[in-house]
Amino acid sequence: MTIRAGVFGATGYTGLELIALLAAHPDVALRFAASESRAGRSLRDVHAGAPDVPLIRPHDAPVGDIDVAFLCLPHAASATTAAWLLDRGPRVIDLSADFRLRDPAAYRQWYGADHPAPGLLGTAVYGLTEVARPLLPGARLVANPGCYATSILLPLHPLAGVGATRGTVIADSKSGVSGAGRVPKLHTHFVEVAENFAPYSIGRTHRHIAEIDQALAAWSAAPPLVVFSPHLLPVTRGILTTLYVPLAPDWDHARVHARLAQAFAGEPFVRVLPAGEAATLAHVLRTNRCVVGVHPAGRDGLAIVTSALDNLVKGAAGQALQNMNAMFGLPETRGLTA
Ligand SMILES: NC(=O)c1ccc[n+]([C@@H]2O[C@H](COP(=O)([O-])OP(=O)(O)OC[C@H]3O[C@@H](n4cnc5c(N)ncnc54)[C@H](OP(=O)(O)O)[C@@H]3O)[C@@H](O)[C@H]2O)c1
């Protein structure tokens, strides 16, 4: 089987990463790469080392000629494009936040505008692959999770489902600067970032809190509340999250480790490290892996969980491709190095 694919937002960081993965995928024919800003050029002209893929105008894209479209666009632009595409046939995997929340009021609250296609919200599958797997073969619209959210939700899923946590989980995350996208902003300027290390959107103000709350509420009758401090790390890519997890009675860090090891046994892309080994960026960079470490906190009733992934791969393009594989009945590892 050959899956015919198209990409929108080709010149952004996730678009570039995805096109490199699609170009190397043995079962994918990349039919087009659409770019609003660089149509008429080659992707190689925009990024040194990128494949020589012609960039076309989004409205010239032969959307009737593809099986799946990947949207690597900013939110709002993505929802409008998804609605247009779904009327014309292809399945859609959206890397933006537009279809992650099921409630249009929550979208308005967190994204500051009415949803452009609220009727589609209830139809999207939240594509945290390891959890969404059974729903993916039938999905027409998949919302790829946020990069921070993936690093937080993957280790919490097996714990939330069995009532291992109680109260407030503190999530302390550090991300490389590519997480903010390619469009320059003052706070991602080299001089602001280099030799600096800064938190932002701390507490419960970062937009990924909304999808984290929604997922945990779906998994647990008594979901933990996540308090989240993201930081901008002066590296290009990678996320390292440290979770401080208050435990229910009868749980300790050893039981948490055993639970996570059992839940992820056999998962090609989630690796629970041996007891005492901490997750680091070096475990995951340029891979579709999420690695998880479990640590004692030096007091009863608390475990520390470390989780690392590459924001552009497992946090974006790699997870999108893993979702595509599951949607089309391919082994999830196809085109991704396990
Ligand atoms: N960066 C990450 O680590 C990451 C992780 C997970 C999810 N995401 C999400 O994935 C989406 C893409 O992220 P990214 O990091 O690839 O962003 P980016 O580097 O800023 O690229 C976005 C691309 O979208 C295209 N575009 C089309 N309409 C646009 C508009 N109105 N304004 C600005 N750009 C427009 C542009 O490419 P063309 O001119 O080629 O069309 C632009 O380069 C975002 O929604 C982001 O939140 C990002």
PDBQT file of the ligand as one rigid body, heavy atoms in Angstrom, charges set to zero:
ROOT
HETATM    1  N1  LIG A 401       7.519  23.535  17.298  1.00  0.00    +0.000 N 
HETATM    2  C1  LIG A 401       7.116  22.544  18.072  1.00  0.00    +0.000 C 
HETATM    3  O1  LIG A 401       7.891  21.946  18.837  1.00  0.00    +0.000 OA
HETATM    4  C2  LIG A 401       5.672  22.097  18.022  1.00  0.00    +0.000 A 
HETATM    5  C3  LIG A 401       5.333  20.921  18.701  1.00  0.00    +0.000 A 
HETATM    6  C4  LIG A 401       4.018  20.478  18.670  1.00  0.00    +0.000 A 
HETATM    7  C5  LIG A 401       3.061  21.218  17.996  1.00  0.00    +0.000 A 
HETATM    8  N2  LIG A 401       3.415  22.369  17.383  1.00  0.00    +0.000 N 
HETATM    9  C6  LIG A 401       2.361  23.093  16.664  1.00  0.00    +0.000 C 
HETATM   10  O2  LIG A 401       2.507  22.794  15.286  1.00  0.00    +0.000 OA
HETATM   11  C7  LIG A 401       2.147  23.940  14.488  1.00  0.00    +0.000 C 
HETATM   12  C8  LIG A 401       3.342  24.325  13.626  1.00  0.00    +0.000 C 
HETATM   13  O3  LIG A 401       4.412  24.610  14.517  1.00  0.00    +0.000 OA
HETATM   14  P1  LIG A 401       5.837  25.052  13.983  1.00  0.00    +0.000 P 
HETATM   15  O4  LIG A 401       6.734  25.050  15.162  1.00  0.00    +0.000 OA
HETATM   16  O5  LIG A 401       6.188  24.271  12.774  1.00  0.00    +0.000 OA
HETATM   17  O6  LIG A 401       5.520  26.562  13.563  1.00  0.00    +0.000 OA
HETATM   18  P2  LIG A 401       6.369  27.515  12.617  1.00  0.00    +0.000 P 
HETATM   19  O7  LIG A 401       7.782  27.039  12.570  1.00  0.00    +0.000 OA
HETATM   20  O8  LIG A 401       6.082  28.880  13.053  1.00  0.00    +0.000 OA
HETATM   21  O9  LIG A 401       5.713  27.229  11.198  1.00  0.00    +0.000 OA
HETATM   22  C9  LIG A 401       4.363  27.454  10.913  1.00  0.00    +0.000 C 
HETATM   23  C10 LIG A 401       4.220  27.593   9.411  1.00  0.00    +0.000 C 
HETATM   24  O10 LIG A 401       2.857  27.750   9.078  1.00  0.00    +0.000 OA
HETATM   25  C11 LIG A 401       2.788  28.469   7.841  1.00  0.00    +0.000 C 
HETATM   26  N3  LIG A 401       1.720  29.462   7.931  1.00  0.00    +0.000 N 
HETATM   27  C12 LIG A 401       0.583  29.435   7.221  1.00  0.00    +0.000 A 
HETATM   28  N4  LIG A 401      -0.259  30.411   7.573  1.00  0.00    +0.000 NA
HETATM   29  C13 LIG A 401       0.366  31.112   8.526  1.00  0.00    +0.000 A 
HETATM   30  C14 LIG A 401       0.012  32.240   9.279  1.00  0.00    +0.000 A 
HETATM   31  N5  LIG A 401      -1.176  32.831   9.130  1.00  0.00    +0.000 N 
HETATM   32  N6  LIG A 401       0.920  32.705  10.171  1.00  0.00    +0.000 NA
HETATM   33  C15 LIG A 401       2.121  32.108  10.334  1.00  0.00    +0.000 A 
HETATM   34  N7  LIG A 401       2.492  30.976   9.655  1.00  0.00    +0.000 NA
HETATM   35  C16 LIG A 401       1.626  30.500   8.758  1.00  0.00    +0.000 A 
HETATM   36  C17 LIG A 401       4.145  29.040   7.561  1.00  0.00    +0.000 C 
HETATM   37  O11 LIG A 401       4.721  28.164   6.598  1.00  0.00    +0.000 OA
HETATM   38  P3  LIG A 401       4.506  28.366   5.029  1.00  0.00    +0.000 P 
HETATM   39  O12 LIG A 401       4.750  29.814   4.736  1.00  0.00    +0.000 OA
HETATM   40  O13 LIG A 401       5.480  27.430   4.440  1.00  0.00    +0.000 OA
HETATM   41  O14 LIG A 401       3.066  27.984   4.743  1.00  0.00    +0.000 OA
HETATM   42  C18 LIG A 401       4.904  28.835   8.853  1.00  0.00    +0.000 C 
HETATM   43  O15 LIG A 401       6.268  28.615   8.629  1.00  0.00    +0.000 OA
HETATM   44  C19 LIG A 401       1.753  25.048  15.487  1.00  0.00    +0.000 C 
HETATM   45  O16 LIG A 401       0.369  25.093  15.604  1.00  0.00    +0.000 OA
HETATM   46  C20 LIG A 401       2.427  24.604  16.775  1.00  0.00    +0.000 C 
HETATM   47  O17 LIG A 401       1.750  25.058  17.925  1.00  0.00    +0.000 OA
HETATM   48  C21 LIG A 401       4.699  22.806  17.356  1.00  0.00    +0.000 A 
ENDROOT
TORSDOF 0
